[in-house]
Amino acid sequence: MRQQLACLLALAALALLTTACKKEIDKSQFKAAINNSYTGKHECIWPEPVKMPAEADPTKDDRTRDFDALTDAGLLARAPEEKKRFLIGSKQVNLYDLSDKGHTAWTPDANRPGYGNFCFGHFNVTAITNAIPNEASNPTQYTVTYQYEVEGIPGWATTPESRRAFPKVSKDTSIQSATATLVKDSNGGWVVQPSAPPQAEEPPLSK
């Protein structure tokens, strides 16, 4: 009986020691690290910068829908223009340029004069839902699942015309889930490796 009691006490002491030695990871550090990796980065309506002014044929140019939506939002000014064609007369096109409001919202491309984009917010991590060490015996790298949304949405991006023309706006203004790999740096902090826009893994959740 005494031997059994001694064994139970020993097991209890071992369990307490193991619990005491096991440190709970501070998920707020993961959240801060992921947000830091997106500092200075913004979500924009086009994947690549676009040149302005731009000319588009409303009968066959796919860009017309984008430009017209931005015109309705007050960011572009549209003017009809007659373009002459050699031997076959002329055709009607639309000329689009930045409006006064558009100039304030335009993000110019530093490397290509005349090119730019309309950006509508930045990523913000709202919650860390899971964090698994890639190696339990040496937890210096974690696979982290998190939820994020895009904050700082300007009014022009919320118009029905913009949401129809740019489904990305509607998607990014909903809470989504993504995964990132975080590693511990030489100072004991956490960094995202590699730093890249989140890749959504789950359907958007209703806000």
GUKOLMAR-256818 format. One record per residue (C-alpha): residue in one letter; x, y, z. Coordinates in steps of 0.05 Angstrom, whole numbers, padded with zeros to 5 digits, always signed. Layout:
REM GUKOLMAR-256818
aXYZ
...
//
This chain:
REM GUKOLMAR-256818
m+00000+00000+00000
r+00056+00048+00019
q+00092+00030-00045
q+00031+00045-00087
l+00021+00112-00051
a+00094+00130-00063
c+00087+00114-00137
l+00025+00158-00143
l+00059+00216-00108
a+00119+00209-00153
l+00075+00210-00216
a+00038+00271-00190
a+00103+00307-00176
l+00128+00291-00246
a+00064+00317-00277
l+00069+00382-00239
l+00142+00390-00259
t+00125+00378-00332
t+00069+00429-00330
a+00113+00480-00295
c+00168+00472-00347
k+00121+00476-00406
k+00114+00549-00427
e+00051+00572-00461
i+00068+00609-00525
d+00048+00682-00527
k+00003+00686-00589
s+00002+00761-00586
q+00074+00760-00609
f+00053+00720-00671
k-00002+00770-00685
a+00046+00829-00680
a+00098+00794-00724
i+00048+00780-00780
n+00021+00851-00777
n+00093+00878-00779
s+00106+00838-00842
y+00050+00877-00877
t+00073+00946-00856
g+00073+00992-00915
k+00036+00942-00959
h-00034+00957-00985
e-00088+00920-01022
c-00102+00950-01090
i-00156+00939-01142
w-00109+00917-01198
p-00054+00865-01192
e-00007+00909-01232
p-00001+00985-01239
v-00041+01017-01295
k-00023+01077-01338
m-00065+01140-01336
p-00092+01172-01379
a-00120+01110-01413
e-00160+01100-01476
a-00212+01044-01481
d-00260+01020-01534
p-00327+01010-01498
t-00349+00957-01548
k-00292+00908-01536
d-00243+00932-01483
d-00251+00893-01418
r-00221+00951-01379
t-00282+00994-01394
r-00321+00962-01337
d-00266+00978-01287
f-00258+01049-01313
d-00332+01063-01314
a-00340+01039-01242
l-00284+01085-01220
t-00316+01141-01259
d-00381+01129-01222
a-00342+01130-01157
g-00313+01198-01175
l-00241+01176-01185
l-00237+01181-01260
a-00263+01231-01311
r-00289+01203-01376
a-00291+01238-01443
p-00314+01210-01511
e-00263+01215-01566
e-00266+01200-01640
k-00205+01161-01663
k-00190+01162-01737
r-00169+01097-01770
f-00131+01093-01835
l-00177+01081-01895
i-00236+01056-01854
g-00261+01120-01822
s-00263+01129-01747
k-00288+01097-01684
q-00313+01123-01617
v-00270+01110-01556
n-00270+01135-01484
l-00212+01173-01455
y-00203+01164-01379
d-00160+01207-01334
l-00154+01220-01260
s-00205+01268-01230
d-00187+01315-01173
k-00213+01262-01124
g-00175+01209-01162
h-00109+01245-01155
t-00115+01242-01079
a-00131+01167-01079
w-00080+01148-01133
t-00017+01110-01111
p+00036+01125-01164
d+00087+01073-01185
a+00156+01099-01164
n+00190+01062-01221
r+00144+01079-01278
p+00120+01151-01286
g+00046+01155-01305
y+00031+01086-01277
g-00004+01073-01211
n-00062+01039-01175
f-00120+01052-01129
c-00107+01020-01062
f-00163+01010-01012
g-00134+00987-00946
h-00083+00945-00908
f-00082+00876-00877
n-00096+00869-00803
v-00094+00804-00763
t-00155+00798-00719
a-00140+00731-00684
i-00091+00673-00680
t-00132+00610-00684
n-00077+00557-00682
a-00002+00552-00672
i+00036+00487-00681
p+00111+00480-00672
n+00145+00447-00731
e+00191+00411-00682
a+00165+00399-00612
s+00234+00390-00581
n+00260+00455-00610
p+00200+00502-00619
t+00235+00558-00658
q+00189+00552-00719
y+00113+00551-00718
t+00058+00541-00769
v+00007+00593-00750
t-00065+00597-00774
y-00097+00665-00766
q-00157+00707-00785
y-00148+00774-00820
e-00187+00830-00853
v-00170+00892-00892
e-00177+00957-00854
g-00179+01029-00876
i-00231+01020-00931
p-00245+01087-00966
g-00315+01107-00986
w-00304+01098-01061
a-00288+01024-01050
t-00355+01011-01017
t-00400+01034-01073
p-00442+00980-01108
e-00407+00996-01174
s-00338+00984-01144
r-00359+00920-01110
r-00388+00893-01175
a-00329+00912-01217
f-00277+00890-01166
p-00300+00827-01128
k-00233+00829-01092
v-00258+00889-01053
s-00318+00850-01026
k-00275+00789-01011
d-00220+00828-00975
t-00269+00867-00931
s-00294+00801-00901
i-00256+00763-00847
q-00214+00707-00877
s-00167+00653-00853
a-00095+00643-00875
t-00031+00606-00854
a+00040+00633-00844
t+00106+00604-00821
l+00139+00642-00764
v+00211+00632-00741
k+00248+00658-00680
d+00302+00709-00697
s+00369+00720-00663
n+00338+00771-00615
g+00285+00722-00591
g+00228+00754-00630
w+00185+00724-00685
v+00187+00739-00760
v+00145+00714-00818
q+00183+00671-00867
p+00175+00688-00922
s+00138+00754-00918
a+00081+00750-00969
p+00008+00767-00977
p-00037+00718-00941
q-00064+00658-00979
a-00136+00647-00957
e-00153+00576-00938
e-00225+00580-00918
p-00287+00614-00946
p-00299+00684-00919
l-00337+00688-00854
s-00395+00736-00848
k-00379+00796-00805
//
